[in-house]
């Protein structure tokens, strides 16, 4: 399976990515191994699962590039993002 995921830092700032191993990917974000998410603690707040790597990659790209897709997602998970700030 492939996953499109949203993680948030303690301020509620989201990051969108895709992976085939959610647990390992979250660990790499929190260990500072990713340049764009370095020096912050991240929490998984949302994911979608796909059988196809291509489908997951296209969804990630759509979420990163389309303001409308991001707004829809943020509206769908707004409570989860808020809870991430309350840690």
C-alpha positions as CSV (number, residue, x, y, z in Angstrom):
1,X,0.0,0.0,0.0
2,X,1.0,3.6,-0.6
3,X,-0.1,6.5,1.6
4,X,-0.7,10.2,1.2
5,X,-0.3,11.7,4.6
6,X,-0.6,15.0,6.5
7,X,1.5,15.7,9.5
8,X,1.4,18.8,11.7
9,X,3.9,20.4,13.9
10,X,3.1,21.8,17.3
11,X,2.0,25.1,15.8
12,X,-0.5,23.3,13.5
13,X,1.6,23.8,10.3
14,X,0.8,21.0,7.9
15,X,3.1,19.0,5.7
16,X,1.8,16.7,2.9
17,X,3.7,13.7,1.6
18,X,3.5,10.1,0.3
19,X,5.2,6.9,1.4
20,X,4.8,3.2,1.4
21,X,5.7,3.0,5.2
22,X,3.9,5.6,7.4
23,X,5.5,4.6,10.6
24,X,9.1,4.8,9.2
25,X,8.4,8.0,7.4
26,X,7.0,9.7,10.5
27,X,10.2,8.6,12.4
28,X,12.4,10.1,9.7
29,X,10.5,13.4,9.9
30,X,10.9,13.5,13.7
31,X,14.6,12.5,13.6
32,X,15.4,15.5,11.4
33,X,16.3,13.4,8.3
34,X,14.2,15.5,6.0
35,X,15.4,19.0,5.0
36,X,11.9,20.5,4.8
37,X,10.7,19.2,8.1
38,X,13.9,19.4,10.2
39,X,14.0,20.7,13.8
40,X,10.3,20.2,14.6
41,X,8.2,17.5,16.1
42,X,5.5,16.1,13.9
43,X,2.3,14.2,14.5
44,X,0.3,12.3,11.9
45,X,-3.2,13.8,11.6
46,X,-4.5,12.3,8.4
47,X,-3.8,9.7,5.7
48,X,-5.3,8.1,2.6
49,X,-4.3,4.6,1.4
50,X,-3.8,3.6,-2.3
51,X,-2.8,0.3,-3.9
52,X,-1.1,2.2,-6.7
53,X,2.0,4.2,-6.2
54,X,1.0,6.4,-9.2
55,X,-2.4,7.2,-7.6
56,X,-0.7,8.2,-4.4
57,X,1.9,10.4,-6.2
58,X,-0.9,12.1,-8.2
59,X,-2.9,12.8,-5.1
60,X,0.0,14.2,-3.2
61,X,0.9,16.5,-6.2
62,X,-2.8,17.6,-6.4
63,X,-2.9,18.5,-2.7
64,X,0.4,20.4,-2.9
65,X,-0.4,22.3,-6.1
66,X,-4.1,23.0,-5.9
67,X,-5.4,25.6,-3.4
68,X,-8.9,24.2,-3.8
69,X,-7.8,20.6,-2.9
70,X,-5.8,21.9,0.1
71,X,-8.8,24.0,1.3
72,X,-11.1,20.9,1.0
73,X,-8.6,18.8,3.0
74,X,-8.0,21.5,5.7
75,X,-11.8,21.9,6.1
76,X,-12.1,18.1,6.4
77,X,-9.4,17.7,9.1
78,X,-9.6,21.1,10.8
79,X,-10.3,19.6,14.2
80,X,-7.3,17.2,13.8
81,X,-5.0,20.1,13.0
82,X,-6.3,22.1,16.0
83,X,-5.7,19.1,18.3
84,X,-2.1,18.9,17.0
85,X,-1.5,22.4,18.5
86,X,-2.9,21.3,21.9
87,X,-0.1,18.7,22.5
